[in-house]
Amino acid sequence: MNEETESVATRLWRDRVQVREQERNEALARARLAEEKLALMVAENERLETEIARLRALLAPDAGRARAETEAQMEALRGALLPLLSRAA
């Protein structure tokens, strides 16, 4: 009976080891998938950062030009209003 008990215990232990190995393998597979998804997301993030930088570079000259145009218009208004203000004074 003692051998039979050891045999049952050995089978149970072996089954438990197999279940743990299967769980470990599944966890490793999920980890690999997560790493692949992370790599894809990092690459997409870098691509988006590059695109944002490109778009900002395109906007920057327009922003500078718009500011210069606004300042020129303000100077023209100032030039037109100063004579009117000096006549009123």
Secondary structure by P-SEA (a helix, b strand, c coil): caaaaaaaaaaaaaaaaaaaaaaaaaaaaaaaaaaaaaaaaaaaaaaaaaaaaaaaaaaaaaaaaaaaaaaaaaaaaaaaaaaaaaaac
